[in-house]
Amino acid sequence: MNKNLKIIIWFAIALLGAFALSAIALNRGESINALWLITAAICIYAIAYRFYAAWIATKVLVIDETRATPAERLNNGRDYMPTNRWIVFGHHFAAIAGPGPLVGPTLAAQFGYLPGTLWILIGAVLGGAVQDMVTLFFSTRRNGRSLGQMARDEIGVIGGTAALIGTFMIMIILIAVLGLVVVNAMKHSPWATSTVAATIPIAMIVGIYMRNIRPGRVLEASAIGVVLLLFSVLAGGWIDHSETLRTLFDHEGLPLAYAIIVYGFAAAVLPVWLLLAPRDYLSTFMKLGTVLLLAIAIVILRPDIHMPALTQFTDGTGPIFGGKLFPFVFITIACGAISGFHALIASGTTPKLLANERDIRMIGYGAMLLESFVAIMAMIAATVLEPGIFFAINSPAGVVGKEAADAVAKISSWGYSVTVEQMNQLASDMGESSLFARTGGAPSLAVGMASIFGSAFGKHLLALWYHFAIMFEAIFILTTLDAGTRVGRFMLQDMLGNFNKKLGETSYMPSVIFTSALVVAGWGYFLYIGVIDPNGGVNILWPLFGIANQMLAAIALCVATGILVKSGKFKYAWVTGLPLAWLVTITTTAAYQKIFSDDIRVGFFAAANDLSNKLASGVLPADKAAVAPQLIFNQHLDAYLTMFFVAVLWVVLVDMMLICGRYLKGKSVLPLSEVPHIETQLEAAWVRD
Amino acid sequence: MFKKMKKLWQAIRQLSGDDAYERYLKHYAAYHAERGDAVNATPFLSREEFFKQWQDGKWKGIKRCC
């Protein structure tokens, strides 16, 4: 193409992006169309990908197309294998995109649509995508070593151990909070509960089909599974309408939580082929299909956003979670802007498939942009709801009151009008008995998606769309729960193997049961506390998860910055150093506030003290007094956990800075562990295109 | 158009692992031809056996994220 024409086109994209961004940022009062968010996002992603990512690839990382990748050198036809870049992109995206980018933006919408949207866009192009790309690059240059191994090789034992412990802790918190999201979606909803329960035998049928009936026919089996899943959504409706059947699936939160705990243990102990692997196929197909459908529906429907740009809750009084805009919007939205967990994927499976280093930009940077786009769509689905309805669904009963009349009065007093009739009508449209205080983000996202799908593809099917959305969220939340428990078990076995060889064997049944039980007990505890907490639990667990995830991201960026400096690229170290500094700032500030704040809705100790005072003076009603001691203990535990996360982060940070200081002074440091250059023999064109 | 559809179908098969066994056979043949082994000097796995190993191998380590 003509060079001038290219310049004009990119200039036009930049101009359009700037215009869209100023439209969403400067809009006050009247509602704005969701298409502006989509336009701004796509323009920003395009510019960032074309210029910033390309600059990082050529100038900072110095991608070498002639260099053989681990996939080529160590090709074994299985985990190491040169693979077409679109295929690698698909695998990588399927691995990084979980329920996180759907839940985080929904919760952060309490600040208005603007703060979350800006953070998703800026955080992704300057932080998250950079982290994923540089981690992928450094791991590729080190035969696909994991983040923990790279931290040990490049920074030292402390960094490596910190990364390992950090990963394990995140896993526990993550599973607990995701379990809580599913429990809240199923509470007193026979339709949702029966549909989610049906996904388990469906996954098993699929598993047996592709293991024994038609071995290896993954697509046939998945097609059968998807049809059965859609049928289960329909059948859930019939169960809901049958007076006898619906009581079987109508439960309080606590029995549902126990069911999930038992399920998690079973999933970790059962062989992968029976439950985990087939469930993963189903959830991947569902995820890709639904996200695509949502994008199409938003473009067809062009819904207006009803949430204001900023709400009064930026001052820290928000009903969904306590805490000011800074730093809590950056903690609440982790996945979608920057997620440390991605560094584990970018430094494990993916580098072993790369056919050429050229593909690193598209896979590392590009896949993160797509995930960020998913987060933008979740933000749209949350903010197209009337704010009054959004807050009625997402505010815990402990904040707005248990009675519907109290809740609507309270929410209306904030300036977001909503009526009991409106909520009842909505609940009956969605086929639910009530939508008040359905915290966790899943129900409100499902209502948002159902109203978008309903308007685009047929309004009479609202209840069906709602339960389809719930099933879609639940199925891949449960996949993360299974996979996470299993990974936690492997990590624990690995650690215990240092003390007792037998415990380290992944096929030794007593060890499998013992370690699985430990992991399940870990997240089961937090899930249990979350369910009995009258404030919904999500307001405690989600920030904890956010802090842990951002801590892992900071560790990944520490490793990357350390390697950049040690490679003599100090002048480019800001590429990872800047997002690192920002993450350290927000995690430390958030942790400080969670520990020391006097506000009982923010500070763990403040909340614990407040509760014990109330307990001592006997003002608590009997049901609250019964659980108060456990809640007090949990608030203390959470405070110490937060301290631990920040301490780990600072230890790695200081360790990295000391290493950089030594290097810059010309003293000896651990050598770079990069493997030497070997010329590629692949006529790469056939694998790549 | 037909060609593109076929390409897309192949991509879907490869992404899902539907053609993993065929790719294994290809890799196996190429590897042993390169080393000059006699055909079938070391037996290759049956579809069933291969799928078992492939699936178990796929689920070691962190495969899914938040």
Contacts between the chains, C-beta under 8 A, distances in Angstrom:
chain1	res1	chain2	res2	distance
A	75	B	27	7.8
A	77	B	23	7.3
A	77	B	24	5.9
A	77	B	27	3.6
A	77	B	28	7.0
A	77	B	31	7.2
A	78	B	24	7.9
A	78	B	54	6.9
A	78	B	57	6.1
A	79	B	57	6.6
A	81	B	27	7.7
A	83	B	14	7.8
A	84	B	11	7.5
A	84	B	14	7.2
A	86	B	11	6.2
A	87	B	11	6.4
A	87	B	14	5.1
A	87	B	15	5.6
A	90	B	11	7.6
A	90	B	15	4.5
A	91	B	15	6.8
A	94	B	15	7.9
A	95	B	63	6.0
A	95	B	64	6.1
A	95	B	65	5.9
A	96	B	65	4.9
A	97	B	65	7.4
A	98	B	64	6.4
A	98	B	65	5.1
A	98	B	66	4.6
A	99	B	66	6.8
A	100	B	65	7.6
A	100	B	66	3.7
A	146	B	61	8.0
A	167	B	62	7.9
A	174	B	66	5.5
A	178	B	66	7.7
A	210	B	51	7.4
A	211	B	51	7.2
A	211	B	52	7.4
A	211	B	55	7.7
A	215	B	47	5.3
A	215	B	48	4.2
A	215	B	51	4.8
A	216	B	18	7.6
A	216	B	20	6.8
A	216	B	21	5.2
A	216	B	47	5.4
A	216	B	48	7.5
A	216	B	50	7.2
A	216	B	51	4.0
A	216	B	54	7.9
A	217	B	18	6.9
A	218	B	16	4.8
A	218	B	17	5.2
A	218	B	18	4.4
A	218	B	20	7.9
A	219	B	12	7.1
A	219	B	13	6.5
A	219	B	16	5.6
A	219	B	18	4.5
A	222	B	16	6.7
A	272	B	55	6.6
A	272	B	56	6.5
A	272	B	59	4.4
A	273	B	52	7.4
A	273	B	55	5.3
A	273	B	56	7.5
A	276	B	59	6.4
A	277	B	55	5.5
A	277	B	58	7.3
A	277	B	59	6.3
A	280	B	63	7.7
A	280	B	64	7.1
A	281	B	16	6.8
A	334	B	66	7.7
A	335	B	65	7.7
A	335	B	66	5.2
A	339	B	65	7.2
A	339	B	66	6.6
A	341	B	65	4.6
A	341	B	66	5.3
A	342	B	65	6.2
A	344	B	62	4.8
A	344	B	65	7.3
A	345	B	62	6.6
A	345	B	63	7.8
A	345	B	65	5.6
A	348	B	61	5.6
A	348	B	62	5.9
A	349	B	61	7.1
A	349	B	63	6.7
A	479	B	64	6.2
A	480	B	64	5.6
A	480	B	65	7.6
A	480	B	66	6.5
A	483	B	59	7.7
A	483	B	62	7.9
A	483	B	63	6.0
A	483	B	64	4.1
A	484	B	64	7.4
A	486	B	59	7.2
A	487	B	61	7.2
A	487	B	62	5.2
A	487	B	63	8.0
A	490	B	60	7.2
A	490	B	61	7.4
A	545	B	66	8.0
A	549	B	66	7.0
